[in-house]
Amino acid sequence: MQQQKISVLQFFYVIVGFELGTTIILGLGTEAKQDAWLVIGIGMISSLLLMGVFTQLSSYYPDDTLVSMIPKIIGKYLSYPVIMIYILEFIYNAARVCRNLGELLNSTILDETPTVVLIGSFMVLVIYCLRGGVETFGRMGELVFPIYIMSIVVIWILLLSVEDFNLKNLTPVLGNGIKPILKEVYLGVINFPFGETIISMMFFPFLNNKQINRKVGMSIILIGGILLMVNSIMMISILGPEIYSRNNFPLLSATQMVSIGDFLERFDALIILIMVVGVFFKVGCWTFGAAFAISQLFKLNHIKSVLLALGTIITPLSLVSATSFVQSLEIGREYYIPYVLPLIQIMLPILLLCIAFIRIKFNPGDPSA
């Protein structure tokens, strides 16, 4: 597994697809209402610093993933609980995203199919792909990503035909002041989805050109952020800030308003395609990260059996993590994103970078550094 490599372009496709994931459907910065696009822009710029932390750590330890570098930074025994925190985060995030997919499919085209069947079938597809290794996952991303982006662009073009489309819905800018924007940025968007790009540290050692990991990392944040900004502008322009802030699937609702000549309607299937592909990237990255982290922690030679075990864990976990989809969103937005993720995705990486800098600066001959 460690001998496999992926190209920089494949890595870019996979992580940008991961970054968009469910976010392109669910919307961001809803509490800021018409300033949601501004929230995404500020979060994107702020997250460049965070990506700088991730890439600097990887430049200190170019052959190590996030999990394998932690013992070299803080020591063998202190590293165990930290590694377990990241493994549990990866698994929980995969389950949470699967739940979102299952609920969307249940509420649209497959309303009579049990959610467990939908999620279980999807996990079989993900595990089948990941068992081929990181190269297979990278090639799949290279194949699917252009179709994914093309579908999003087609949706945007269709949204321009909606009669209710009005850019005045974006005004007044800063109509509610700066406080809601900063709250959404630093308790929300910077953690989800930008902070989640910490998963890229599980892929950096597999790059065939590690020297440009910082450039590609920054590009991922910028391109993903711009796409999310445009998407937010399109949704608010059609739905208005009030409906946008209350709707669980604003892009789906906006797309349902498309009607060309009273003939071309019901483009829901295209939204489902976007959601399925985005969740494939998201769950694939989280599951690969968890499986490879477990294999490194317990020094396993192969991760195929670990992937099978994770597949059987993630499916039921996605169902028991919340009693309903509304509760799942509430847990995520009210507790998990603003309080748990900052510790795992911001504070811990910054602390690890500071310790790594001190070790390398003052103990250059230390083999663990």
PLY file of the C-alpha trace (Angstrom):
ply
format ascii 1.0
element vertex 369
property float x
property float y
property float z
element edge 368
property int vertex1
property int vertex2
end_header
0.00 0.00 0.00
2.81 2.42 0.87
4.41 1.97 -2.57
1.34 3.26 -4.39
1.37 6.81 -5.72
-1.18 9.27 -7.04
-0.59 12.24 -9.28
-0.98 15.80 -8.05
-3.96 16.25 -10.38
-5.69 13.15 -9.02
-5.11 14.38 -5.48
-6.52 17.79 -6.42
-9.66 16.22 -7.91
-10.26 13.98 -4.91
-9.79 16.65 -2.22
-11.74 19.38 -4.04
-14.57 16.84 -4.51
-14.22 16.04 -0.82
-14.33 19.73 0.10
-17.53 20.31 -1.89
-19.06 17.01 -0.78
-22.42 17.53 0.92
-21.73 21.24 1.36
-22.74 22.05 -2.20
-26.23 20.72 -1.42
-26.71 21.75 2.21
-25.50 25.35 1.99
-23.20 27.31 4.28
-23.35 30.39 6.49
-27.12 30.21 6.80
-27.24 32.35 9.96
-25.67 35.24 8.03
-28.54 35.01 5.50
-27.79 37.22 2.45
-24.15 37.53 3.53
-23.57 33.77 3.40
-21.37 34.16 0.32
-19.23 36.65 2.26
-18.91 34.15 5.09
-17.56 31.57 2.65
-15.09 34.09 1.18
-13.68 35.11 4.56
-13.58 31.47 5.67
-11.71 30.54 2.51
-9.05 33.23 3.01
-8.67 32.35 6.71
-8.36 28.66 5.85
-5.29 29.32 3.70
-3.41 29.77 6.97
-4.79 26.49 8.24
-3.72 24.69 5.06
-0.31 26.28 5.60
-0.16 24.47 8.96
-1.07 21.14 7.34
1.45 21.48 4.52
4.23 22.68 6.82
3.80 19.64 9.03
3.93 17.45 5.95
7.09 19.21 4.75
8.74 18.45 8.10
7.74 14.77 7.76
7.32 14.20 4.01
7.08 10.40 4.24
4.56 10.37 7.09
0.81 10.65 7.27
-0.84 12.65 10.05
-1.02 9.50 12.16
2.55 8.32 11.66
4.07 11.75 12.33
2.31 12.27 15.68
4.52 9.78 17.63
7.61 11.49 16.19
6.36 14.84 17.46
4.93 14.14 20.92
6.28 10.68 21.70
4.96 7.15 21.50
2.74 7.04 24.57
1.19 10.50 24.35
0.40 9.86 20.70
-2.02 6.95 21.29
-4.99 9.00 22.59
-4.43 11.70 19.96
-4.37 9.13 17.14
-7.52 7.49 18.50
-9.25 10.88 18.50
-8.49 11.31 14.80
-9.56 7.77 13.94
-12.88 8.24 15.74
-13.35 11.61 14.03
-12.79 10.06 10.59
-15.25 7.24 11.29
-17.92 9.51 12.75
-17.65 11.96 9.87
-18.07 9.15 7.34
-21.19 7.96 9.18
-22.63 11.47 9.41
-22.19 12.09 5.69
-23.77 8.71 4.84
-26.77 9.71 6.94
-27.15 12.92 4.93
-27.10 10.96 1.67
-29.61 8.40 2.92
-32.03 11.10 4.06
-31.81 12.98 0.75
-32.49 9.83 -1.26
-35.33 8.89 1.10
-36.97 12.29 0.74
-36.72 12.42 -3.05
-36.51 9.46 -5.44
-36.35 6.39 -3.15
-38.91 7.21 -0.49
-39.98 3.59 0.09
-36.48 2.12 0.32
-35.16 1.64 3.89
-32.34 4.02 4.74
-30.15 1.15 5.92
-30.35 -0.43 2.45
-29.38 2.84 0.75
-26.42 3.49 3.03
-25.31 -0.14 3.06
-25.34 -0.35 -0.74
-23.38 2.88 -0.99
-20.76 1.66 1.50
-20.29 -1.54 -0.53
-19.40 0.64 -3.53
-16.98 2.77 -1.50
-15.23 -0.20 0.11
-14.95 -1.98 -3.25
-13.17 1.05 -4.71
-10.86 1.59 -1.72
-9.79 -2.07 -1.63
-8.01 -1.38 -4.91
-5.74 1.04 -3.09
-5.11 4.76 -3.20
-4.19 4.59 -6.90
-7.63 3.19 -7.76
-9.28 5.88 -5.67
-7.21 8.55 -7.42
-8.09 7.22 -10.88
-11.76 7.10 -9.92
-11.53 10.74 -8.86
-9.86 11.62 -12.15
-12.72 9.96 -14.03
-15.66 11.25 -12.00
-14.60 14.78 -11.01
-15.03 16.40 -14.48
-18.56 14.95 -14.69
-19.23 16.24 -11.17
-18.13 19.80 -11.96
-19.93 19.77 -15.31
-23.17 18.78 -13.55
-22.80 21.65 -11.09
-22.19 24.15 -13.90
-25.24 22.86 -15.79
-27.35 23.38 -12.67
-26.07 26.96 -12.33
-26.92 27.68 -15.97
-30.42 26.27 -15.45
-30.89 28.39 -12.33
-30.30 31.53 -14.38
-33.55 30.76 -16.23
-35.69 30.89 -13.07
-37.99 33.93 -13.04
-37.36 34.57 -9.35
-33.60 34.88 -9.89
-32.64 38.29 -8.51
-29.21 39.42 -7.36
-30.91 42.05 -5.19
-31.57 39.21 -2.74
-27.88 39.56 -1.83
-28.47 43.06 -0.48
-28.03 44.80 1.83
-24.46 43.64 2.26
-23.61 43.55 5.98
-27.28 44.32 6.61
-27.13 42.42 9.92
-23.71 43.72 10.88
-20.36 41.97 11.01
-21.04 39.87 14.13
-23.19 37.12 12.46
-20.59 36.83 9.68
-17.64 36.38 12.05
-19.65 33.91 14.15
-20.45 31.81 11.09
-16.85 31.98 9.86
-14.98 31.04 13.01
-17.55 28.72 14.57
-18.72 27.17 11.34
-17.24 27.53 7.86
-13.58 27.48 8.83
-14.25 24.13 10.54
-16.69 22.76 7.96
-15.77 22.26 5.18
-12.34 23.94 5.04
-10.92 22.52 8.26
-11.90 19.04 7.15
-9.14 19.22 4.54
-6.91 17.94 7.35
-7.68 14.59 5.71
-5.24 15.64 2.96
-2.43 14.87 5.42
-3.34 11.20 5.06
-2.70 11.50 1.31
0.39 13.74 1.10
2.90 10.84 1.40
1.34 9.18 -1.65
1.92 12.17 -3.96
4.35 11.54 -6.79
5.58 15.13 -6.41
5.68 16.13 -2.74
7.58 19.36 -3.40
4.42 21.17 -4.53
2.09 19.97 -1.80
1.73 23.53 -0.49
0.76 24.91 -3.90
-1.81 22.20 -4.53
-3.13 22.52 -0.96
-3.69 26.26 -1.35
-5.27 25.69 -4.77
-7.72 23.22 -3.23
-8.87 25.79 -0.67
-9.18 28.58 -3.25
-10.93 26.61 -6.01
-13.29 24.86 -3.60
-14.05 28.12 -1.83
-14.80 29.99 -5.06
-17.13 27.23 -6.24
-18.98 27.30 -2.92
-19.26 31.10 -3.06
-20.80 31.00 -6.54
-23.15 28.23 -5.45
-24.27 30.25 -2.43
-24.90 33.35 -4.56
-27.04 31.31 -6.98
-29.16 29.81 -4.19
-29.72 33.07 -2.33
-30.57 34.89 -5.57
-33.43 32.45 -6.18
-34.68 31.47 -2.74
-34.01 34.70 -0.88
-32.11 34.90 2.42
-34.97 33.79 4.66
-35.80 30.56 2.83
-32.10 29.86 2.27
-31.42 30.05 6.01
-34.26 27.65 6.88
-34.00 25.09 4.07
-32.16 21.81 4.67
-31.47 21.26 0.94
-31.46 24.76 -0.61
-29.87 23.73 -3.92
-32.51 21.05 -4.41
-35.30 23.53 -3.66
-33.83 26.08 -6.05
-33.46 23.50 -8.82
-37.08 22.40 -8.44
-38.08 25.90 -9.52
-36.44 25.46 -12.93
-39.00 25.32 -15.75
-37.99 25.95 -19.35
-40.97 26.45 -21.65
-43.18 24.45 -19.26
-41.49 21.42 -20.79
-38.04 20.93 -19.27
-38.59 20.47 -15.55
-37.70 18.21 -12.62
-33.93 18.28 -12.67
-33.88 16.62 -9.24
-32.00 13.65 -10.66
-29.04 15.90 -11.48
-28.95 17.10 -7.87
-29.03 13.49 -6.68
-26.09 12.72 -8.99
-24.13 15.66 -7.55
-24.92 14.55 -4.00
-23.96 10.91 -4.61
-20.65 11.83 -6.24
-19.84 14.40 -3.55
-20.61 11.91 -0.79
-18.49 9.31 -2.59
-15.48 11.63 -2.37
-16.28 12.54 1.22
-16.92 9.06 2.59
-14.09 7.60 0.51
-11.54 10.01 2.01
-12.79 9.62 5.59
-12.90 5.82 5.31
-9.47 5.59 3.70
-8.05 7.91 6.38
-9.52 5.82 9.19
-8.45 2.50 7.66
-4.90 3.61 6.95
-4.61 5.22 10.38
-5.70 1.96 12.05
-3.24 -0.05 9.94
-0.40 2.29 10.91
-1.36 2.34 14.58
-1.42 -1.45 14.83
1.33 -1.99 12.22
-0.80 -4.00 9.82
0.57 -4.84 6.38
-2.78 -4.60 4.57
-5.90 -2.50 5.08
-8.41 -4.61 3.14
-9.71 -6.36 6.23
-9.81 -3.02 8.07
-11.92 -1.54 5.27
-14.41 -4.39 5.52
-14.68 -3.88 9.28
-15.20 -0.14 8.84
-17.91 -0.77 6.25
-19.87 -2.82 8.77
-19.37 -0.18 11.47
-20.14 3.00 9.51
-23.53 1.83 8.20
-25.22 1.19 11.59
-23.38 4.13 13.17
-24.91 6.47 10.61
-28.37 5.33 11.73
-27.84 5.50 15.49
-25.86 8.76 15.53
-29.17 10.67 15.60
-32.86 9.83 15.86
-33.72 11.90 12.79
-32.11 13.93 10.04
-33.15 17.18 11.72
-31.47 16.10 14.94
-28.37 15.06 12.97
-28.12 18.56 11.48
-28.75 20.14 14.88
-26.00 18.10 16.55
-23.61 19.01 13.77
-24.37 22.73 13.62
-24.90 23.41 17.32
-22.27 21.21 18.97
-19.95 19.18 16.76
-18.83 21.84 14.25
-18.36 24.83 16.60
-16.90 22.99 19.62
-15.38 19.62 18.67
-13.88 20.34 15.25
-11.87 23.45 16.30
-9.98 21.31 18.81
-9.27 18.49 16.36
-8.75 20.41 13.14
-7.26 23.71 14.30
-5.81 23.65 17.81
-4.16 20.22 17.73
-2.46 20.74 14.32
-1.14 24.16 15.41
0.17 22.64 18.66
1.79 19.78 16.73
3.42 22.27 14.36
4.84 24.32 17.24
6.30 21.21 18.92
7.67 19.92 15.59
9.31 23.29 14.90
10.99 23.29 18.32
12.21 19.70 17.91
13.67 20.32 14.46
15.11 23.75 15.39
16.87 22.71 18.58
17.44 18.98 17.95
18.33 18.74 14.25
20.15 15.44 14.83
17.16 13.77 16.50
16.15 10.83 14.25
12.50 11.22 15.28
12.61 14.82 14.02
0 1
1 2
2 3
3 4
4 5
5 6
6 7
7 8
8 9
9 10
10 11
11 12
12 13
13 14
14 15
15 16
16 17
17 18
18 19
19 20
20 21
21 22
22 23
23 24
24 25
25 26
26 27
27 28
28 29
29 30
30 31
31 32
32 33
33 34
34 35
35 36
36 37
37 38
38 39
39 40
40 41
41 42
42 43
43 44
44 45
45 46
46 47
47 48
48 49
49 50
50 51
51 52
52 53
53 54
54 55
55 56
56 57
57 58
58 59
59 60
60 61
61 62
62 63
63 64
64 65
65 66
66 67
67 68
68 69
69 70
70 71
71 72
72 73
73 74
74 75
75 76
76 77
77 78
78 79
79 80
80 81
81 82
82 83
83 84
84 85
85 86
86 87
87 88
88 89
89 90
90 91
91 92
92 93
93 94
94 95
95 96
96 97
97 98
98 99
99 100
100 101
101 102
102 103
103 104
104 105
105 106
106 107
107 108
108 109
109 110
110 111
111 112
112 113
113 114
114 115
115 116
116 117
117 118
118 119
119 120
120 121
121 122
122 123
123 124
124 125
125 126
126 127
127 128
128 129
129 130
130 131
131 132
132 133
133 134
134 135
135 136
136 137
137 138
138 139
139 140
140 141
141 142
142 143
143 144
144 145
145 146
146 147
147 148
148 149
149 150
150 151
151 152
152 153
153 154
154 155
155 156
156 157
157 158
158 159
159 160
160 161
161 162
162 163
163 164
164 165
165 166
166 167
167 168
168 169
169 170
170 171
171 172
172 173
173 174
174 175
175 176
176 177
177 178
178 179
179 180
180 181
181 182
182 183
183 184
184 185
185 186
186 187
187 188
188 189
189 190
190 191
191 192
192 193
193 194
194 195
195 196
196 197
197 198
198 199
199 200
200 201
201 202
202 203
203 204
204 205
205 206
206 207
207 208
208 209
209 210
210 211
211 212
212 213
213 214
214 215
215 216
216 217
217 218
218 219
219 220
220 221
221 222
222 223
223 224
224 225
225 226
226 227
227 228
228 229
229 230
230 231
231 232
232 233
233 234
234 235
235 236
236 237
237 238
238 239
239 240
240 241
241 242
242 243
243 244
244 245
245 246
246 247
247 248
248 249
249 250
250 251
251 252
252 253
253 254
254 255
255 256
256 257
257 258
258 259
259 260
260 261
261 262
262 263
263 264
264 265
265 266
266 267
267 268
268 269
269 270
270 271
271 272
272 273
273 274
274 275
275 276
276 277
277 278
278 279
279 280
280 281
281 282
282 283
283 284
284 285
285 286
286 287
287 288
288 289
289 290
290 291
291 292
292 293
293 294
294 295
295 296
296 297
297 298
298 299
299 300
300 301
301 302
302 303
303 304
304 305
305 306
306 307
307 308
308 309
309 310
310 311
311 312
312 313
313 314
314 315
315 316
316 317
317 318
318 319
319 320
320 321
321 322
322 323
323 324
324 325
325 326
326 327
327 328
328 329
329 330
330 331
331 332
332 333
333 334
334 335
335 336
336 337
337 338
338 339
339 340
340 341
341 342
342 343
343 344
344 345
345 346
346 347
347 348
348 349
349 350
350 351
351 352
352 353
353 354
354 355
355 356
356 357
357 358
358 359
359 360
360 361
361 362
362 363
363 364
364 365
365 366
366 367
367 368
